[in-house]
Amino acid sequence: MVRTREKIHPKYDKLVIPASMRSIYWKYYGFPADEDGEIIDRFKIVCTLCKTVIAYNKNTSNLRTHLINKHSQILLKLEEGKTENPPPKATPKAIDKTKKRKNSRKKDNTDKLLYCTDADGEIKSHIERFFELQEPEESSSPAVEVEGIETSVNEVTYLLNNSLDNDISKSKASNAVTEFIISDLQLPDILEAVGFQRLLASLLSPCLIPSKDRFIQETLPMVYRTHKEALKTVISSCSLFSLGIEEWSSDTCGNYVTFSLNFLNKSPEDGLKRRVLSTVHTSLISDFKSCSDTIDEMLLEFGVKSENIKAAVCATEDAIILNYLSCRGYTVVPCLITMIQKMLTSVCFSMQEVRDIVVKTRTLLGLIFKNPKATGSLQIQDELLQLDETRLNSDYPEVWLSTYTMLEELKKRRSIVCNVIDTLGASDEEKLLLAFSDEEWSLVSDVVMTTLAEEKSPLVSIVRPLLNELLNSRLLITKEDSDFAVILKTKIFKSLEKFYSEESVETLLKISTVLDPRLKSMVLTDDKEITTIIKEELIKAMGEIGLSNEDQEIGVAKKPRLSGMELLLRNVCIKNQPLSKADRADIEMMQYESEPSANLEGCPLVWWQCSSNKYPYLTVLAKNYNSIPATVYPQSWIPMEKNVAFHMKRARFPLELVDPILFLHSNYNTNDN
């Protein structure tokens, strides 16, 4: 009969193995001890693989029994390694020496340790509950395991090793865990998850990890401060910026607004940089004053002057934020991806015919993935059609591209859908409801062909050519279009026309396109007035930058002694006068217009860097407009799978972790630090 008695176990800082414990099975066990290595409880031992606490019966039988029951593969490898290097046979002299050592140890109150684990700092590791057990009479095992014991461990060490450098191991493990949580947007709760800890234990390497509380209270704030200071240093060396503002919904605390900064560094090959500055809850910017104070303080903290911000790319309809941006004189450019998401959600996916198709597809996929036979049939037929590289997955409504991809992949599998439905084991009536009619397949085809997807994060210069292509080509009604396709194209056309119709936005888009050497001809051939506007901007930029060194030297150079010929003809010769700003602007624009268009696959930032000597002032103006992206999202978040994963993970974070985690997720793995 098993008797249990509950009591509080003393706190321990280490797991130690006395030197007298020579059995190979002690490799995965330890006695709880204090920070000086003194063993606290000699009747309980802890398995370092799974943290199970078992009673110690002064032999290794129960150690081996636990390994047999819970870690059989590890035990097998351990015992195989035992036979590879058998210990030398003991000689009589060695036996006598051993006895002397045992006697000397008895006189010493403190056991010498074979190896132990250290935990620096304030450690609160303890076993909250343990049981005093009596072995059952019918049990063949000399030990009874204690299962399901709850532990609250601030530092957990796996796989004791006498050659372990604790300081180095602790630093590496802590850094790896920090990077894991930040890069993968994991909740800190995972540090105390039993499954995660056992995963680390299965890696069979020394690992010291912080607890959830220690990570939140110490590690995260320290890393946050370090990277914030590094970002301030990077921003201080830049002078051209654009703001990114994204409003998004959380699963727990309502809506947030994330503010980011876009800028160019000294290496144009690196492209446009995006760094998150802060994420605030919408309740903190609920009126104009609080919104103004919050944004102004944020920009002041990072040393960003408002006059150096060219525009704000927005994924929000918050009237207070938009009013603030307007009062500050910023041009507000709608985010391209958010605009498409909103348009397709309100125009396309809200149509009853399309909504019914999407719901039906989600239902069908849910039934297929619950049925192993249907899932296997789908995989086999995907291989036959050579479609196994792109899986048919359900969508995530917040990311329109996932819905588009779901319908596109369904369309590719039109010939096999009926066969897969047959493997579901459904009744004839249910099969009829799940099957797609010819009319429904036609709707799927219309939606896929009308809403062609793009997975790129472009500069704002691409927006105008992209809209022109959609409005003047893709969305033109043809004789082959079905009635549904005509309705869909008409609605999308009208919706697209109004998004970038504001005059200031329209002007900014045109100038950006002209100053993109890949796309300049698309605007210059249609709108000659934009050249005049650019010249005015160029003259204004010259006034801010100042005259070039050549012009300055002309005004201060010493007058040389005139020759006889110069004295004779100086009144009739043309004097070498410095060019005016207007003349310089005309020359640079004429040369730029006559240049052949750059390669579409090239980078406009690199092109301007290489042409800076030829166009000294136009280059400065071009960099100003090329510091504006078309979206609030970075390139790495645009692919559909990553976009969906990011939205789902971000929405889980509680209020106190949102700002530091999102800041570090954007700025952690960069060359700023």
ZAMIFI-953113 format. One line per 4 residues: number of its first residue (from 1); for each residue x, y, z of C-alpha. Coordinates in steps of 0.5 Angstrom, whole numbers, plus 2048, in hexadecimal, padded with zeros to 3 digits. Example, Ala and Ser with C-alpha at 12.3 -4.5 7.8 and 13.67 -1.06 7.14 Angstrom:
REM ZAMIFI-953113
1) 819:7F7:810 ~ 81B:7FE:80E
This chain:
REM ZAMIFI-953113
1) 800:800:800 ~ 803:807:7FE ~ 802:80C:804 ~ 803:813:802
5) 805:819:806 ~ 805:820:804 ~ 80B:825:806 ~ 80F:82B:804
9) 816:829:801 ~ 81B:82E:802 ~ 81E:833:7FD ~ 824:830:7F9
13) 828:834:7F4 ~ 82C:82E:7F1 ~ 82B:827:7F0 ~ 832:823:7F2
17) 835:81C:7F1 ~ 839:81A:7F7 ~ 840:817:7F5 ~ 83E:810:7F8
21) 839:80F:7F3 ~ 83D:80C:7ED ~ 837:808:7EA ~ 836:80A:7E2
25) 82E:80B:7E4 ~ 830:811:7E8 ~ 831:815:7E2 ~ 82A:817:7E1
29) 828:818:7E9 ~ 82A:81D:7EE ~ 829:81F:7F6 ~ 826:826:7F7
33) 82B:82A:7FB ~ 82C:831:7FD ~ 831:836:7F9 ~ 837:834:7FD
37) 836:82D:7FB ~ 833:82A:801 ~ 82E:824:800 ~ 827:826:803
41) 823:820:802 ~ 827:819:802 ~ 820:815:801 ~ 81E:818:7FA
45) 821:819:7F4 ~ 81F:81D:7ED ~ 820:81A:7E6 ~ 823:81F:7E2
49) 81F:81D:7DC ~ 818:81E:7DE ~ 819:821:7E5 ~ 815:81B:7E8
53) 817:81A:7F0 ~ 818:813:7F2 ~ 819:810:7F9 ~ 821:80E:7FA
57) 822:807:7FD ~ 829:808:7FD ~ 82A:803:7F7 ~ 82A:805:7F0
61) 824:800:7EE ~ 81F:805:7EF ~ 823:80A:7EA ~ 823:804:7E5
65) 81C:802:7E6 ~ 81A:80A:7E4 ~ 81E:80A:7DE ~ 81B:803:7DB
69) 814:806:7DC ~ 815:80D:7DA ~ 81C:80E:7D6 ~ 81D:807:7D3
73) 821:809:7CD ~ 825:80D:7D1 ~ 827:808:7D6 ~ 828:803:7D0
77) 82E:808:7CD ~ 830:809:7D4 ~ 831:802:7D5 ~ 834:800:7CF
81) 839:806:7D0 ~ 83B:802:7D7 ~ 83E:7FC:7D3 ~ 842:800:7CE
85) 847:802:7D4 ~ 847:7FD:7D9 ~ 84A:7FF:7E0 ~ 850:7FC:7E2
89) 850:7F6:7E7 ~ 851:7F8:7EE ~ 858:7F6:7F1 ~ 859:7F4:7F9
93) 85D:7FB:7FA ~ 857:7FF:7F6 ~ 852:7FC:7FB ~ 856:7FE:801
97) 857:805:7FE ~ 84F:805:7FD ~ 84E:803:804 ~ 852:808:807
101) 84F:80E:802 ~ 848:80B:805 ~ 84A:80C:80C ~ 84D:813:80B
105) 847:815:808 ~ 843:813:80E ~ 847:817:812 ~ 845:81D:80E
109) 83E:820:80E ~ 83E:823:807 ~ 83D:81E:801 ~ 842:81F:7FC
113) 83E:821:7F5 ~ 840:81D:7EF ~ 83C:823:7EB ~ 836:827:7EC
117) 832:82D:7E9 ~ 833:834:7EB ~ 82D:83A:7EB ~ 830:841:7EB
121) 82B:846:7EE ~ 825:846:7F2 ~ 823:83F:7F1 ~ 81C:83D:7F4
125) 81C:835:7F1 ~ 818:831:7F6 ~ 814:82B:7F6 ~ 80D:82D:7F8
129) 80B:826:7FA ~ 80E:81F:7FB ~ 80B:819:7FE ~ 80E:814:803
133) 80D:80D:800 ~ 80D:806:802 ~ 80E:800:7FD ~ 808:7FC:7FB
137) 809:7F5:7FD ~ 807:7F2:7F6 ~ 80C:7F7:7F2 ~ 812:7F4:7EF
141) 815:7FB:7EF ~ 819:7FD:7F5 ~ 817:804:7F4 ~ 810:808:7F3
145) 810:80E:7EE ~ 80D:814:7F0 ~ 809:816:7EA ~ 806:81D:7E8
149) 80A:821:7EE ~ 809:828:7ED ~ 80F:82C:7ED ~ 810:834:7ED
153) 818:834:7EA ~ 81B:83B:7E8 ~ 821:838:7E5 ~ 821:831:7E2
157) 827:82D:7E1 ~ 827:827:7DC ~ 82D:822:7DC ~ 832:823:7E1
161) 839:823:7DE ~ 840:824:7E2 ~ 843:827:7DC ~ 83D:82C:7DC
165) 83F:834:7DC ~ 839:836:7E0 ~ 83A:83E:7DE ~ 83B:83C:7D7
169) 836:837:7D6 ~ 831:83C:7DA ~ 832:842:7D5 ~ 831:83E:7CF
173) 82B:83A:7D1 ~ 828:841:7D4 ~ 82A:844:7CD ~ 827:83F:7C9
177) 820:83F:7CD ~ 820:846:7CC ~ 821:846:7C5 ~ 81C:840:7C4
181) 816:844:7C8 ~ 818:84A:7C4 ~ 819:848:7BD ~ 813:843:7BD
185) 80E:847:7C1 ~ 80D:842:7C7 ~ 80A:843:7CD ~ 80F:843:7D3
189) 80A:83E:7D6 ~ 80E:839:7D2 ~ 814:839:7D7 ~ 810:836:7DC
193) 80C:831:7D7 ~ 80E:82A:7D9 ~ 80E:828:7D2 ~ 813:82D:7D0
197) 817:82B:7D6 ~ 817:824:7D4 ~ 819:826:7CD ~ 81F:829:7CF
201) 821:823:7D4 ~ 820:81F:7CE ~ 826:822:7CA ~ 82B:820:7CF
205) 82F:826:7D0 ~ 830:82A:7D6 ~ 82B:830:7D6 ~ 829:835:7DC
209) 823:839:7DA ~ 81F:83F:7DE ~ 818:83E:7E0 ~ 812:842:7DE
213) 813:847:7E3 ~ 81A:848:7E3 ~ 81A:849:7DB ~ 814:84E:7DC
217) 817:852:7E1 ~ 81F:852:7E0 ~ 821:84F:7D9 ~ 81B:853:7D5
221) 81C:85A:7D8 ~ 824:859:7D7 ~ 824:857:7D0 ~ 81E:85C:7CE
225) 822:862:7D1 ~ 829:860:7CD ~ 825:85F:7C7 ~ 822:866:7C7
229) 828:869:7C9 ~ 82B:866:7C3 ~ 825:868:7BE ~ 826:86F:7C1
233) 82D:86F:7BF ~ 82B:86D:7B8 ~ 826:872:7B7 ~ 82A:878:7B9
237) 82F:877:7B3 ~ 829:877:7AE ~ 825:87D:7AC ~ 81F:87B:7A7
241) 819:877:7AA ~ 812:875:7A9 ~ 80D:872:7AE ~ 809:86C:7AE
245) 803:86B:7B2 ~ 7FF:865:7B3 ~ 7F9:863:7B7 ~ 7F7:85C:7B9
249) 7F3:858:7BD ~ 7F5:854:7C3 ~ 7F2:84D:7C6 ~ 7F2:850:7CD
253) 7F2:857:7CD ~ 7EF:85B:7C8 ~ 7F3:85F:7C2 ~ 7FA:861:7C2
257) 7FE:866:7BE ~ 805:864:7BC ~ 809:86A:7B9 ~ 80F:869:7B5
261) 815:86D:7B2 ~ 817:86C:7AB ~ 81E:86F:7A9 ~ 824:86E:7A4
265) 82B:86D:7A7 ~ 832:86E:7A4 ~ 832:867:7A0 ~ 82C:868:79B
269) 82D:860:799 ~ 82A:85F:7A0 ~ 823:862:79D ~ 81E:866:7A1
273) 81F:864:7A9 ~ 819:863:7AD ~ 819:864:7B5 ~ 813:863:7BA
277) 813:869:7BF ~ 80E:867:7C3 ~ 807:864:7C4 ~ 801:867:7C8
281) 7FA:866:7CA ~ 7F5:86A:7C6 ~ 7F2:86C:7CD ~ 7F9:870:7CE
285) 7F7:874:7C8 ~ 7F0:875:7C8 ~ 7F0:87D:7C7 ~ 7F4:881:7C3
289) 7F8:884:7C9 ~ 7FA:87D:7CC ~ 7FC:87B:7C5 ~ 800:881:7C3
293) 804:880:7CA ~ 805:879:7C9 ~ 808:879:7C2 ~ 80C:880:7C3
297) 80F:87D:7C9 ~ 811:876:7C5 ~ 814:87A:7C0 ~ 818:87E:7C4
301) 81A:878:7C8 ~ 81D:875:7C2 ~ 820:87C:7BF ~ 81B:87D:7B9
305) 81A:884:7B7 ~ 813:885:7B4 ~ 815:889:7AE ~ 81A:883:7AC
309) 813:87E:7AB ~ 811:87E:7A4 ~ 80B:87A:7A5 ~ 807:875:7A9
313) 805:86F:7A6 ~ 7FE:86D:7AA ~ 7FA:866:7AB ~ 7F5:86A:7B0
317) 7EF:86E:7AF ~ 7EF:871:7B6 ~ 7ED:878:7B5 ~ 7F1:87B:7BB
321) 7F7:878:7B8 ~ 7F6:87A:7B1 ~ 7F4:881:7B3 ~ 7FB:881:7B7
325) 7FF:880:7B1 ~ 7FB:885:7AD ~ 7FC:88A:7B2 ~ 804:889:7B2
329) 804:889:7AA ~ 805:882:7A9 ~ 803:87F:7A2 ~ 7FF:879:7A4
333) 800:873:79F ~ 7FB:86D:7A0 ~ 7FE:866:7A1 ~ 7FE:862:79B
337) 7FD:85C:79E ~ 7F8:85E:7A3 ~ 7F4:862:79D ~ 7F4:85B:799
341) 7F2:857:79F ~ 7EC:85C:7A1 ~ 7EA:85D:79A ~ 7E9:855:799
345) 7E6:854:79F ~ 7E1:85A:79E ~ 7E0:859:797 ~ 7E2:852:795
349) 7E1:84D:79B ~ 7DB:850:79D ~ 7D7:84F:797 ~ 7D2:849:799
353) 7D4:845:793 ~ 7DC:845:795 ~ 7DA:844:79D ~ 7D6:83E:79B
357) 7DC:83B:797 ~ 7E1:83D:79D ~ 7DD:83A:7A2 ~ 7DC:834:79E
361) 7E3:833:79D ~ 7E5:834:7A4 ~ 7E0:82E:7A6 ~ 7E3:82A:7A1
365) 7EA:82A:7A3 ~ 7E8:82A:7AB ~ 7E5:823:7A9 ~ 7EB:821:7A5
369) 7F0:822:7AA ~ 7EC:81F:7B0 ~ 7EB:818:7AB ~ 7F2:815:7AB
373) 7F0:811:7A5 ~ 7ED:817:7A1 ~ 7F4:81B:7A3 ~ 7F8:815:7A0
377) 7F4:815:79A ~ 7F5:81C:799 ~ 7FD:81B:79A ~ 7FD:816:795
381) 7F9:819:78F ~ 7FD:820:791 ~ 803:81C:78F ~ 800:819:789
385) 7FE:820:786 ~ 805:823:789 ~ 802:827:78E ~ 805:825:794
389) 80A:82B:794 ~ 804:82F:796 ~ 7FF:82D:79B ~ 7F8:82E:79B
393) 7F7:832:7A2 ~ 7F1:835:7A5 ~ 7F2:83D:7A5 ~ 7F2:842:7AB
397) 7ED:848:7A9 ~ 7F2:84D:7AC ~ 7F6:84C:7A6 ~ 7F3:84C:7A0
401) 7F9:849:79C ~ 7F7:843:7A0 ~ 7F0:843:79D ~ 7F2:844:796
405) 7F8:83E:797 ~ 7F2:839:79A ~ 7EE:83B:794 ~ 7F4:83A:78F
409) 7F6:834:791 ~ 7EF:831:791 ~ 7EE:833:78A ~ 7F4:82F:788
413) 7F1:829:78C ~ 7EA:829:788 ~ 7EB:822:785 ~ 7ED:81F:78B
417) 7E8:822:790 ~ 7E2:81D:78F ~ 7E7:817:790 ~ 7E9:81A:797
421) 7E2:81B:799 ~ 7E0:814:797 ~ 7E5:812:79D ~ 7E2:816:7A2
425) 7DD:810:7A3 ~ 7D7:816:7A3 ~ 7D0:814:7A0 ~ 7CE:816:799
429) 7CA:81C:79C ~ 7D0:81F:7A0 ~ 7D5:81D:79A ~ 7D0:821:795
433) 7D1:827:79A ~ 7D8:827:79A ~ 7D9:826:793 ~ 7DA:82C:78E
437) 7D6:82E:789 ~ 7D8:830:782 ~ 7D6:837:784 ~ 7D9:837:78A
441) 7E0:835:787 ~ 7DF:83B:782 ~ 7DE:840:788 ~ 7E5:83D:78B
445) 7E8:83E:784 ~ 7E5:845:784 ~ 7E8:847:78B ~ 7EF:844:78A
449) 7F0:847:783 ~ 7ED:84E:785 ~ 7F1:84F:78C ~ 7F8:84D:789
453) 7FC:84D:78F ~ 803:850:790 ~ 808:84E:796 ~ 80D:854:796
457) 80E:85A:79A ~ 80F:85F:795 ~ 811:867:796 ~ 80C:86C:795
461) 80E:86D:78E ~ 80B:867:78C ~ 804:869:78E ~ 802:86D:788
465) 805:868:783 ~ 801:863:787 ~ 7FB:866:787 ~ 7FB:868:780
469) 7FC:861:77E ~ 7F6:85F:782 ~ 7F1:864:780 ~ 7F3:864:778
473) 7F5:85D:777 ~ 7F3:858:77C ~ 7EC:85A:77E ~ 7EA:85C:777
477) 7E4:858:775 ~ 7E4:854:76F ~ 7DF:850:76B ~ 7E2:849:76E
481) 7E0:84C:775 ~ 7DA:848:779 ~ 7D4:84D:77C ~ 7D8:84B:783
485) 7DE:84D:780 ~ 7DC:854:77D ~ 7D8:856:784 ~ 7DF:854:788
489) 7E3:858:783 ~ 7DF:85E:784 ~ 7DE:85E:78B ~ 7E6:85D:78C
493) 7E7:863:787 ~ 7E3:868:78A ~ 7E6:866:791 ~ 7ED:867:78F
497) 7EC:86D:78B ~ 7EA:871:792 ~ 7F0:86E:796 ~ 7F6:873:794
501) 7F1:878:791 ~ 7F3:87E:796 ~ 7F7:883:792 ~ 7FE:883:797
505) 7FE:87C:797 ~ 7FD:87C:78F ~ 803:881:78E ~ 807:87D:793
509) 806:876:78F ~ 808:87A:789 ~ 80E:87D:78B ~ 810:876:78E
513) 80F:873:788 ~ 813:878:783 ~ 819:877:788 ~ 819:870:788
517) 81E:86E:782 ~ 81A:868:780 ~ 813:86B:77F ~ 814:872:77D
521) 812:872:776 ~ 80B:86F:779 ~ 809:876:77C ~ 80E:87B:777
525) 80A:879:771 ~ 803:87A:774 ~ 804:880:778 ~ 809:886:776
529) 807:88A:77C ~ 80A:886:781 ~ 811:888:77E ~ 810:88F:780
533) 80E:88D:787 ~ 814:889:788 ~ 818:88F:786 ~ 815:893:78B
537) 817:88E:790 ~ 81E:88D:78E ~ 81F:895:78E ~ 81C:894:795
541) 821:88F:797 ~ 827:893:794 ~ 825:898:799 ~ 825:894:79F
545) 82B:890:79D ~ 82F:896:79B ~ 834:897:795 ~ 839:892:793
549) 840:893:794 ~ 842:895:78D ~ 83D:89B:78E ~ 83F:89D:794
553) 846:89D:792 ~ 845:8A1:78C ~ 842:8A7:791 ~ 849:8A7:795
557) 84E:8A5:790 ~ 854:8AA:790 ~ 854:8AE:789 ~ 85A:8AC:785
561) 85E:8B1:781 ~ 85B:8B3:77A ~ 85F:8B1:774 ~ 860:8B6:76E
565) 85B:8B2:76A ~ 856:8B3:770 ~ 857:8BA:771 ~ 855:8BB:769
569) 84F:8B7:768 ~ 84C:8B6:76F ~ 846:8BB:76E ~ 844:8B7:768
573) 845:8B0:76B ~ 840:8AC:76E ~ 841:8AC:776 ~ 841:8A5:779
577) 83B:8A6:77E ~ 839:8A1:783 ~ 832:89D:781 ~ 82C:89F:785
581) 828:89A:789 ~ 822:89A:783 ~ 827:899:77E ~ 82B:893:782
585) 824:890:783 ~ 822:891:77C ~ 829:88D:77A ~ 828:887:77F
589) 821:886:77D ~ 822:886:775 ~ 828:881:776 ~ 824:87D:77B
593) 81E:87D:776 ~ 823:87B:770 ~ 826:875:774 ~ 823:86E:772
597) 81F:86B:777 ~ 822:866:77C ~ 821:85F:77D ~ 81B:85D:780
601) 81E:858:785 ~ 823:85D:787 ~ 823:861:78D ~ 821:869:78C
605) 825:86B:793 ~ 82C:867:790 ~ 82B:86B:789 ~ 82A:872:78C
609) 830:870:791 ~ 834:86F:78A ~ 832:875:787 ~ 833:87A:78D
613) 839:87D:789 ~ 835:87E:783 ~ 82E:881:786 ~ 831:883:78D
617) 82A:887:78F ~ 825:882:78B ~ 828:87D:78F ~ 827:880:796
621) 81F:881:794 ~ 81F:87A:791 ~ 821:877:798 ~ 81C:87B:79B
625) 816:878:797 ~ 819:871:797 ~ 819:871:79F ~ 812:870:79F
629) 80F:869:79E ~ 809:867:79B ~ 807:863:7A1 ~ 807:863:7A9
633) 80A:85C:7A8 ~ 811:859:7A7 ~ 813:855:7A2 ~ 814:84F:7A6
637) 80D:84F:7A8 ~ 80A:84F:7A1 ~ 80A:848:79F ~ 803:845:7A1
641) 805:840:7A6 ~ 80A:845:7AA ~ 804:84A:7AA ~ 7FF:845:7AD
645) 804:843:7B2 ~ 806:84A:7B4 ~ 7FF:84C:7B5 ~ 7FD:846:7B9
649) 803:846:7BE ~ 802:84E:7BF ~ 7FB:84E:7C1 ~ 7FD:849:7C7
653) 801:84E:7CB ~ 7FF:851:7D1 ~ 7FF:859:7D2 ~ 805:859:7D6
657) 809:855:7D1 ~ 807:858:7CA ~ 80B:85E:7CA ~ 812:85B:7CC
661) 811:854:7C8 ~ 80F:857:7C1 ~ 814:85D:7C2 ~ 81A:857:7C3
665) 816:853:7BE ~ 817:858:7B8 ~ 81E:85A:7BB ~ 822:854:7BE
669) 825:851:7B8 ~ 828:857:7B5 ~ 82F:85A:7B3 ~ 82D:860:7B8
673) 830:85C:7BE
